[in-house]
Amino acid sequence: MRLATRTGLRWYAAAVAVVVVALGTTTYLGTAAGDDAIGHARTTAEPLAVAAENVYRALSDADATAAMVFLSGSQVQTSGVQRYDQDVREVSAGLAAIGGQTGISQPSNTSHPGTPPTPTPTLRTAVSRLLADVPVYTGLVGTAQADARQDLPVGAAYLREASALMRTDLLPSAQAVLRIETDRLAADAAAARGPDTVLVAAVVAFAVLIPAQLFVARRTRRRFNLGLVATTVLVGIVTIWAAAVSTAATSATADARTHRQSADALVTTDLAVLQAHGDELLSLAARGEDVGSYEGDYQTVSARLGTLLAADQGPGIADATTGYRDWKTAHGTLAQASSSPQADNTANVQALAQATGAQPGTGTLFTRVDGDVQGAIAIQEADYRAAIDTAGSDLRGLATGTAALIVFAFAAGAFGMDQRLREYR
């Protein structure tokens, strides 16, 4: 049955309008979804992941610094006390940031404005445990340091108790928080991609536009309908632009994930650096009462640190690896000097000065390695932000440009079909 020309024109006019609007809607929604994921990753997920990293790192550093301050006793340097206090403040700030975003508030905090995301039970448990146990830890360390300033041997027992609390409770809880937040960040990065479904909508649009032009050409005996031609060209531009942006955004987010994974690996390395230094200092503080357990822990962590550094990549890692080897050699000398029979306390004093950084030795080498690894982390995190920002900028540009092009495409198609319909009124 032959379709009446006027009826066919009406149907094709409606179909063109529908597919053009559908293409615009699909492009905008797909772009907005990717941009929202990028925005959440940039403004919420990444800051929370960094806050979780800072909590974990500050706890590990506090454990090592507390041992250093304890070993210094009445000769404690102001810088060591300040570093320990700064670590405690960073832990509190990190927990406040995580609690504010997830609705887990510290007891003294007032409620945060807005509706925070619902935390998982694991996150709530881990943060609540940290909030409860950090004051206990700082209390034990404070008692240990006070005893050390009075040369009371019982201070070492308090320090060991504080370190045990740190390693059996605080650090595992901090690790759980870090794992949850980095997983959230990875999920946001995975969702941050271009509007892949645009190609499907574009195929449908062309499947309507081309037959519409052929129908108009046959029935009206005009070779081209300028309105439909303009619509087709604009739809083609939107399609090509969306495909290019989708490819670029996918590539940029892939680069961002690579840099984030490198940063996460370097964070693990840095935590091993801090733990090794803490074990080194606690071994000296125990003065043999730990029966070599801290030294054994140091050897285990040091071996893992070597493996991690061998797998890490990026600026500063070669220097960190060299520093680690020098540190390992210096530690062997330090351990032998502190454990060998001594006519007086000279070797212990020398070992203490080297471990705490008062003299060149393991302490200064630790600072060197730690600084190199932290520098590498900063570079990877900056590269992550640059890549994710590039993807977001591309998607926002596509959303704005597509909106304008689709409006023109709709208007051109409506004008072209209306001109032909007027001939049959």
C-alpha positions as CSV (number, residue, x, y, z in Angstrom):
1,M,0.0,0.0,0.0
2,R,1.4,3.3,-1.1
3,L,1.8,5.8,1.7
4,A,0.3,9.2,1.0
5,T,2.9,11.9,0.6
6,R,1.5,14.3,3.2
7,T,1.2,11.4,5.7
8,G,4.7,10.2,5.0
9,L,6.1,13.7,5.5
10,R,4.3,14.0,8.8
11,W,5.6,10.6,10.0
12,Y,9.2,11.4,8.9
13,A,9.0,14.8,10.4
14,A,8.0,13.3,13.8
15,A,10.6,10.5,13.4
16,V,13.4,13.0,12.7
17,A,12.4,15.1,15.7
18,V,12.4,12.0,17.9
19,V,15.8,10.7,16.8
20,V,17.5,14.1,17.0
21,V,16.1,14.7,20.5
22,A,17.0,11.1,21.5
23,L,20.6,11.6,20.3
24,G,20.9,14.8,22.2
25,T,19.5,13.3,25.3
26,T,21.7,10.2,25.1
27,T,24.8,12.3,24.6
28,Y,24.0,14.7,27.4
29,L,23.1,12.0,29.9
30,G,26.1,9.9,29.1
31,T,28.4,12.9,29.3
32,A,26.8,14.1,32.5
33,A,27.2,10.6,34.1
34,G,30.9,10.5,33.2
35,D,31.4,14.1,34.4
36,D,29.6,13.4,37.6
37,A,31.8,10.4,38.3
38,I,34.9,12.5,37.6
39,G,33.6,15.3,39.8
40,H,32.9,12.9,42.6
41,A,36.3,11.3,42.2
42,R,38.0,14.6,42.2
43,T,36.2,16.4,45.0
44,T,35.1,13.6,47.3
45,A,36.6,10.1,46.6
46,E,40.2,11.3,46.1
47,P,40.3,13.6,49.1
48,L,38.8,10.8,51.3
49,A,41.4,8.4,49.9
50,V,44.2,10.9,50.6
51,A,42.8,11.5,54.1
52,A,42.8,7.7,54.7
53,E,46.4,7.5,53.5
54,N,47.4,10.4,55.8
55,V,45.7,8.7,58.8
56,Y,47.6,5.4,58.1
57,R,50.9,7.2,57.5
58,A,50.5,9.5,60.5
59,L,49.8,6.6,62.8
60,S,52.8,4.7,61.5
61,D,55.0,7.7,61.8
62,A,53.7,8.4,65.3
63,D,54.7,4.9,66.4
64,A,58.3,5.5,65.1
65,T,58.5,9.1,66.4
66,A,57.2,8.1,69.9
67,A,60.0,5.5,70.1
68,M,62.5,8.1,69.0
69,V,61.3,10.6,71.6
70,F,61.3,7.9,74.3
71,L,64.9,6.9,73.5
72,S,66.0,10.5,73.7
73,G,64.7,10.7,77.3
74,S,65.7,13.9,79.0
75,Q,67.8,14.9,75.9
76,V,64.7,14.9,73.7
77,Q,64.7,17.4,70.9
78,T,61.8,19.7,70.3
79,S,61.6,18.6,66.7
80,G,60.8,15.1,67.7
81,V,58.0,16.1,70.0
82,Q,56.6,18.5,67.4
83,R,56.7,15.7,64.8
84,Y,54.8,13.4,67.1
85,D,52.2,16.0,68.0
86,Q,51.8,16.8,64.3
87,D,51.2,13.1,63.5
88,V,48.4,13.0,66.2
89,R,46.9,16.2,64.7
90,E,46.9,14.7,61.2
91,V,45.2,11.6,62.5
92,S,42.5,13.7,64.1
93,A,42.1,15.8,61.0
94,G,41.9,12.8,58.7
95,L,39.3,11.0,60.8
96,A,37.3,14.2,61.0
97,A,37.3,14.5,57.2
98,I,36.3,10.9,56.7
99,G,33.7,11.1,59.4
100,G,32.3,14.3,58.0
101,Q,31.8,12.8,54.5
102,T,30.4,9.5,55.8
103,G,28.3,10.7,58.7
104,I,30.6,9.2,61.3
105,S,31.3,12.1,63.6
106,Q,33.8,12.4,66.4
107,P,32.0,12.6,69.8
108,S,32.8,16.3,70.2
109,N,31.8,17.3,66.7
110,T,28.4,18.8,65.8
111,S,26.5,17.4,62.9
112,H,27.7,18.3,59.4
113,P,25.4,20.1,57.0
114,G,23.9,18.1,54.2
115,T,23.2,14.4,53.9
116,P,26.4,12.4,54.0
117,P,26.7,9.1,52.2
118,T,25.8,6.1,54.2
119,P,29.0,4.4,55.4
120,T,29.5,0.7,55.2
121,P,29.4,-1.3,58.4
122,T,33.1,-2.1,58.0
123,L,34.0,1.6,57.6
124,R,31.9,2.6,60.5
125,T,33.5,0.0,62.8
126,A,37.0,0.9,61.7
127,V,36.6,4.6,62.1
128,S,34.8,4.2,65.5
129,R,37.6,2.0,66.7
130,L,40.2,4.5,65.7
131,L,38.3,7.3,67.4
132,A,38.1,5.3,70.6
133,D,41.7,3.9,70.6
134,V,43.8,6.9,69.5
135,P,43.3,8.6,72.9
136,V,44.3,5.4,74.7
137,Y,47.5,5.2,72.5
138,T,48.5,8.8,73.1
139,G,47.9,8.3,76.9
140,L,50.3,5.3,77.0
141,V,52.9,7.1,75.0
142,G,52.6,10.2,77.2
143,T,53.2,8.0,80.3
144,A,56.2,6.3,78.6
145,Q,57.8,9.6,77.8
146,A,57.2,11.0,81.2
147,D,58.9,7.9,82.8
148,A,61.8,8.2,80.3
149,R,62.4,11.8,81.3
150,Q,62.8,10.6,84.9
151,D,64.9,7.6,83.8
152,L,62.3,5.1,85.1
153,P,62.7,1.7,83.3
154,V,59.0,1.0,83.5
155,G,58.5,3.5,80.7
156,A,59.7,0.9,78.2
157,A,56.8,-1.3,79.2
158,Y,54.3,1.5,78.5
159,L,55.9,2.1,75.1
160,R,55.7,-1.6,74.2
161,E,52.0,-1.6,75.2
162,A,51.4,1.5,73.1
163,S,53.2,-0.1,70.1
164,A,51.2,-3.3,70.5
165,L,47.9,-1.4,70.5
166,M,49.1,0.4,67.4
167,R,50.0,-2.7,65.5
168,T,47.2,-5.0,66.5
169,D,44.3,-2.5,66.5
170,L,45.0,1.0,65.1
171,L,47.0,0.2,62.0
172,P,44.6,-2.7,60.9
173,S,41.7,-0.4,61.4
174,A,43.4,2.4,59.4
175,Q,44.2,-0.1,56.7
176,A,40.5,-1.1,56.5
177,V,39.6,2.5,56.1
178,L,42.3,3.0,53.4
179,R,41.1,0.0,51.5
180,I,37.5,1.1,51.4
181,E,38.3,4.6,50.3
182,T,40.7,3.5,47.6
183,D,38.1,1.1,46.3
184,R,35.6,3.9,46.1
185,L,38.0,6.0,44.2
186,A,38.7,3.2,41.8
187,A,35.0,2.7,41.2
188,D,34.5,6.4,40.4
189,A,37.4,6.3,38.0
190,A,36.0,3.2,36.3
191,A,32.6,5.0,35.9
192,A,34.3,8.1,34.5
193,R,34.1,7.4,30.7
194,G,32.7,8.9,27.6
195,P,29.1,8.5,26.3
196,D,29.5,5.1,24.7
197,T,25.8,4.7,23.9
198,V,25.9,7.7,21.6
199,L,27.0,5.6,18.7
200,V,23.9,3.5,19.0
201,A,21.7,6.6,19.0
202,A,23.6,8.0,16.1
203,V,23.0,4.8,14.0
204,V,19.3,5.0,14.7
205,A,19.3,8.7,13.8
206,F,21.0,8.0,10.4
207,A,18.6,5.1,9.8
208,V,15.8,7.7,10.0
209,L,17.4,10.7,8.4
210,I,18.7,9.0,5.2
211,P,15.3,7.3,4.3
212,A,13.6,10.6,5.2
213,Q,15.7,12.5,2.6
214,L,15.1,9.8,0.0
215,F,11.4,9.9,0.6
216,V,11.3,13.7,0.3
217,A,13.5,13.6,-2.9
218,R,11.2,11.1,-4.6
219,R,7.9,12.6,-3.6
220,T,8.7,16.3,-4.0
221,R,11.1,15.9,-7.0
222,R,13.7,17.9,-5.2
223,R,17.2,16.5,-5.0
224,F,18.1,17.9,-1.6
225,N,16.1,19.2,1.4
226,L,18.5,21.7,2.9
227,G,17.0,21.4,6.3
228,L,17.4,17.6,6.4
229,V,20.9,17.9,5.0
230,A,21.9,20.4,7.7
231,T,20.4,18.1,10.3
232,T,22.3,15.1,9.0
233,V,25.6,17.1,8.9
234,L,25.1,18.3,12.5
235,V,24.2,14.8,13.7
236,G,27.4,13.6,12.0
237,I,29.4,16.3,13.8
238,V,27.9,15.3,17.1
239,T,28.6,11.6,16.5
240,I,32.3,12.2,15.5
241,W,32.8,14.6,18.3
242,A,31.3,12.2,20.9
243,A,33.3,9.3,19.6
244,A,36.5,11.4,19.8
245,V,35.7,12.6,23.3
246,S,34.7,9.1,24.4
247,T,38.1,7.8,23.2
248,A,40.0,10.6,24.7
249,A,38.1,10.5,28.1
250,T,38.6,6.7,28.3
251,S,42.3,7.1,27.6
252,A,42.6,9.9,30.2
253,T,40.8,8.0,32.9
254,A,42.9,4.9,32.1
255,D,46.0,7.1,32.6
256,A,44.5,8.4,35.8
257,R,43.9,4.9,37.1
258,T,47.5,3.9,36.3
259,H,48.8,6.9,38.2
260,R,46.5,6.2,41.1
261,Q,47.6,2.6,41.2
262,S,51.2,3.7,41.2
263,A,50.5,6.1,44.0
264,D,48.7,3.4,46.1
265,A,51.7,1.1,45.6
266,L,54.1,3.9,46.7
267,V,51.9,4.5,49.7
268,T,52.3,0.8,50.7
269,T,56.1,1.2,50.2
270,D,56.2,4.4,52.4
271,L,54.3,2.6,55.1
272,A,56.9,-0.2,55.0
273,V,59.6,2.5,55.3
274,L,57.9,3.9,58.4
275,Q,57.3,0.5,60.0
276,A,61.0,-0.6,59.4
277,H,62.2,2.6,61.1
278,G,59.7,2.1,64.0
279,D,60.9,-1.5,64.5
280,E,64.5,-0.3,64.5
281,L,63.8,2.3,67.2
282,L,61.6,0.0,69.3
283,S,64.4,-2.6,69.2
284,L,66.7,-0.1,70.8
285,A,64.1,1.0,73.3
286,A,63.4,-2.6,74.4
287,R,67.1,-3.0,75.3
288,G,66.8,-6.7,74.8
289,E,63.6,-7.2,76.8
290,D,61.7,-8.1,73.6
291,V,64.1,-11.1,73.0
292,G,64.8,-9.8,69.5
293,S,61.2,-9.7,68.3
294,Y,61.4,-6.1,67.1
295,E,64.7,-6.9,65.2
296,G,63.0,-9.9,63.7
297,D,60.1,-7.6,62.6
298,Y,62.6,-5.2,61.1
299,Q,64.2,-7.9,59.0
300,T,60.8,-9.1,57.8
301,V,59.6,-5.6,56.9
302,S,63.0,-4.6,55.4
303,A,62.9,-7.6,53.0
304,R,59.3,-6.7,52.0
305,L,60.5,-3.1,51.5
306,G,63.2,-4.2,49.1
307,T,60.6,-6.2,47.1
308,L,58.2,-3.2,47.0
309,L,60.9,-0.8,45.9
310,A,62.0,-3.2,43.1
311,A,58.4,-3.1,41.8
312,D,57.8,0.6,42.1
313,Q,58.4,3.0,39.2
314,G,58.7,6.7,38.8
315,P,61.0,9.6,39.7
316,G,62.9,9.3,42.9
317,I,62.6,5.5,43.2
318,A,66.1,4.9,42.1
319,D,67.4,7.2,44.8
320,A,65.1,5.6,47.3
321,T,66.4,2.2,46.4
322,T,70.0,3.3,46.8
323,G,69.2,4.9,50.1
324,Y,67.4,1.7,51.3
325,R,70.6,-0.3,50.6
326,D,72.7,2.1,52.5
327,W,70.2,2.1,55.3
328,K,70.2,-1.7,55.4
329,T,74.0,-1.7,55.7
330,A,74.0,0.9,58.4
331,H,71.3,-1.0,60.3
332,G,73.5,-4.1,60.4
333,T,76.3,-2.1,61.9
334,L,73.9,-0.5,64.4
335,A,72.4,-3.7,65.5
336,Q,75.8,-5.3,66.0
337,A,77.1,-2.4,68.0
338,S,74.0,-2.2,70.3
339,S,73.9,-6.0,71.0
340,S,77.6,-6.7,71.5
341,P,79.1,-6.8,75.0
342,Q,80.2,-3.3,76.1
343,A,82.6,-2.1,78.7
344,D,80.5,1.1,79.1
345,N,77.4,2.7,77.5
346,T,79.3,4.4,74.7
347,A,78.0,2.1,71.9
348,N,74.4,2.4,73.0
349,V,74.7,6.2,73.1
350,Q,76.3,6.1,69.6
351,A,73.6,3.8,68.3
352,L,70.9,6.0,69.7
353,A,72.4,9.1,68.1
354,Q,72.5,7.3,64.7
355,A,69.0,5.9,64.9
356,T,67.4,9.2,65.9
357,G,69.2,11.2,63.3
358,A,71.2,13.2,65.7
359,Q,74.3,11.8,63.9
360,P,74.6,10.5,60.3
361,G,73.4,6.9,60.3
362,T,70.1,4.9,60.0
363,G,68.0,7.9,61.1
364,T,69.2,10.2,58.4
365,L,69.0,7.4,55.8
366,F,65.4,6.7,56.8
367,T,64.6,10.4,56.3
368,R,66.2,10.3,52.9
369,V,64.3,7.2,51.8
370,D,61.1,8.4,53.2
371,G,61.5,11.8,51.5
372,D,62.2,10.2,48.1
373,V,59.1,7.9,48.3
374,Q,56.9,10.7,49.4
375,G,58.1,12.9,46.5
376,A,57.3,10.0,44.1
377,I,53.8,9.8,45.7
378,A,53.2,13.5,45.2
379,I,54.2,13.3,41.5
380,Q,51.9,10.3,40.8
381,E,48.9,12.0,42.6
382,A,49.5,15.2,40.7
383,D,49.6,13.2,37.4
384,Y,46.3,11.5,38.5
385,R,44.6,14.8,39.1
386,A,45.8,16.2,35.8
387,A,44.6,13.2,33.8
388,I,41.2,13.1,35.5
389,D,40.8,16.9,35.1
390,T,41.5,16.5,31.3
391,A,38.8,13.9,31.0
392,G,36.3,16.1,32.9
393,S,37.1,19.1,30.7
394,D,36.6,17.1,27.5
395,L,33.2,15.8,28.7
396,R,32.0,19.2,29.9
397,G,32.9,20.7,26.5
398,L,31.0,17.9,24.7
399,A,27.9,18.5,26.8
400,T,27.9,22.2,26.1
401,G,28.7,21.9,22.4
402,T,26.2,19.0,21.9
403,A,23.4,21.0,23.4
404,A,23.9,23.8,20.9
405,L,24.3,21.5,17.9
406,I,21.2,19.4,18.7
407,V,19.1,22.6,19.0
408,F,20.3,23.7,15.6
409,A,19.8,20.2,14.2
410,F,16.3,20.0,15.5
411,A,15.4,23.5,14.2
412,A,16.9,22.7,10.7
413,G,15.0,19.4,10.5
414,A,11.8,21.0,11.6
415,F,12.2,23.8,9.1
416,G,13.1,21.5,6.2
417,M,10.1,19.2,6.7
418,D,7.7,22.1,7.4
419,Q,8.6,23.7,4.0
420,R,7.6,20.5,2.3
421,L,4.4,20.0,4.3
422,R,3.3,23.5,3.5
423,E,3.2,22.5,-0.2
424,Y,0.5,19.9,0.7
425,R,-1.8,22.0,2.7
